[in-house]
Amino acid sequence: MTRNRLILLAASGSAALLLAALAFQYIGGMAPCPLCIWQRWPHLAAILAAPLALLAPGAIGPLAGSAAAATSGGIGIYHTGVERSWWEGPQACAAGGDIGRLSTQELMEQIMAAPVVRCDEVPWEMLGLSMASWNAAASFALAGLWLWTLAVPRGRQ
């Protein structure tokens, strides 16, 4: 396979994951939690790395694409740990804090501002893996694909 095709395949993989997440949200009605949103941004960065990888000589484009995909994978692993109660998620994923000192009005405002979707709940899974877990696996595979492009000589376009 040529280097350019590998680059386009890697970027297309990130695009497919991003489109799948949006389809789950807008077609499937599954609102994302904050960690779900965080996993999306690196895929956008990987997609944007493709033109750089195609046009610029050197390794900067493929390395940027690989780093972006691996970042999404890392967030997916973190999210999986939150879902499985291996560790706590960020404060943005659950209401909390010291509510004993809040007035009734402040407590009501905090409740109304709390995220609707919690990061520690699994809304969908397949073969025992959540969307976060599947994203992690696919993202790390895409990171490897980006790195593979570095092994293909630039002359083989």
C-alpha positions in Angstrom: 0.0 0.0 0.0 1.3 3.5 -0.8 2.1 6.1 1.8 -0.6 8.4 0.6 -3.2 5.7 0.8 -2.1 4.8 4.3 -2.4 8.4 5.4 -5.9 8.7 3.9 -6.9 5.4 5.5 -5.7 6.6 8.9 -7.5 10.0 8.6 -10.6 8.2 7.3 -10.6 6.0 10.3 -10.7 9.0 12.6 -13.4 10.5 10.4 -15.4 7.3 10.7 -15.1 7.2 14.5 -16.1 10.8 14.7 -19.1 10.3 12.4 -20.1 7.2 14.4 -20.0 9.2 17.6 -22.2 11.9 16.1 -24.6 9.3 14.7 -25.0 7.8 18.2 -25.7 11.2 19.5 -28.0 12.7 16.8 -29.6 9.6 15.3 -29.4 7.3 18.3 -30.3 9.9 20.8 -27.4 9.1 23.1 -26.2 12.3 24.6 -22.4 12.3 25.2 -20.8 12.9 28.6 -17.8 15.3 28.9 -15.2 12.5 28.5 -17.0 11.4 25.3 -16.7 14.9 23.9 -13.0 15.0 24.9 -12.3 11.8 22.9 -13.7 13.5 19.8 -11.3 16.5 19.5 -8.2 14.4 18.9 -9.9 12.7 16.0 -10.5 16.1 14.4 -6.8 16.9 14.9 -5.9 13.6 13.2 -8.1 14.4 10.2 -6.5 17.8 10.0 -3.0 16.2 10.1 -3.7 14.4 6.8 -3.1 17.3 4.5 0.1 18.1 6.4 1.2 14.5 6.0 0.3 14.4 2.4 2.0 17.7 1.4 4.8 18.3 3.8 8.0 16.3 3.6 9.2 14.6 6.8 7.6 12.9 9.7 5.7 15.8 11.3 2.3 15.1 9.7 2.3 11.3 10.4 3.6 11.9 13.9 0.9 14.6 14.5 -1.8 12.2 13.3 -0.4 9.4 15.4 -0.2 11.6 18.5 -3.8 12.8 18.0 -5.2 9.2 17.6 -3.2 8.0 20.6 -4.5 10.9 22.7 -8.1 9.9 21.9 -7.1 6.3 22.8 -5.6 7.4 26.1 -8.8 9.4 27.0 -10.8 6.3 26.0 -8.7 4.2 28.5 -9.2 6.8 31.2 -13.0 6.9 30.4 -13.1 3.1 30.6 -11.5 3.2 34.0 -14.1 5.8 35.1 -16.9 3.5 33.8 -15.6 0.5 35.6 -15.0 2.4 38.8 -11.2 1.9 38.7 -10.8 5.6 39.4 -12.9 8.7 39.7 -13.6 10.9 36.7 -13.2 14.6 36.5 -15.5 16.9 38.4 -17.2 17.8 35.1 -18.6 14.3 34.9 -20.6 14.3 38.1 -22.2 16.8 40.5 -20.4 16.9 43.8 -18.5 19.0 46.2 -19.5 20.4 49.6 -23.2 21.1 49.4 -23.6 21.7 53.2 -22.6 25.3 52.9 -24.9 26.1 49.9 -28.1 28.0 50.2 -31.2 26.5 48.7 -30.9 28.8 45.7 -27.2 27.9 45.2 -28.0 24.2 45.5 -30.8 24.4 43.0 -28.5 26.3 40.6 -25.8 23.6 41.0 -28.4 20.8 40.4 -29.6 22.6 37.2 -26.1 23.1 36.0 -25.0 19.5 36.6 -24.3 17.4 33.5 -27.2 15.3 32.4 -25.0 12.4 31.3 -22.6 10.9 33.8 -19.2 9.6 32.7 -19.4 6.5 34.9 -22.4 5.0 33.3 -22.2 2.9 30.2 -25.0 3.7 27.8 -24.0 1.2 25.1 -21.7 -1.8 24.9 -20.8 -4.6 22.5 -19.0 -7.8 23.4 -18.6 -6.4 26.9 -16.8 -3.3 25.8 -18.2 0.2 26.1 -18.0 2.9 23.4 -15.0 4.4 25.2 -13.2 1.0 25.2 -13.9 0.5 21.5 -12.7 4.0 20.8 -9.5 3.3 22.6 -8.8 0.1 20.7 -9.6 1.7 17.3 -7.7 4.9 18.2 -4.5 3.0 19.1 -4.9 0.9 15.9 -5.1 4.2 13.9 -2.1 5.6 15.8 -0.2 2.5 14.6 -1.4 3.0 11.1 -0.1 6.6 11.2 3.3 5.3 12.3 3.3 2.7 9.6 3.2 5.5 7.0 6.7 6.5 8.3 8.0 3.0 7.2 6.8 3.5 3.6 9.3 5.5 1.5 8.1 8.9 0.4 8.9 7.9 -3.2 6.2 5.3 -3.1 3.2 7.6 -3.5 
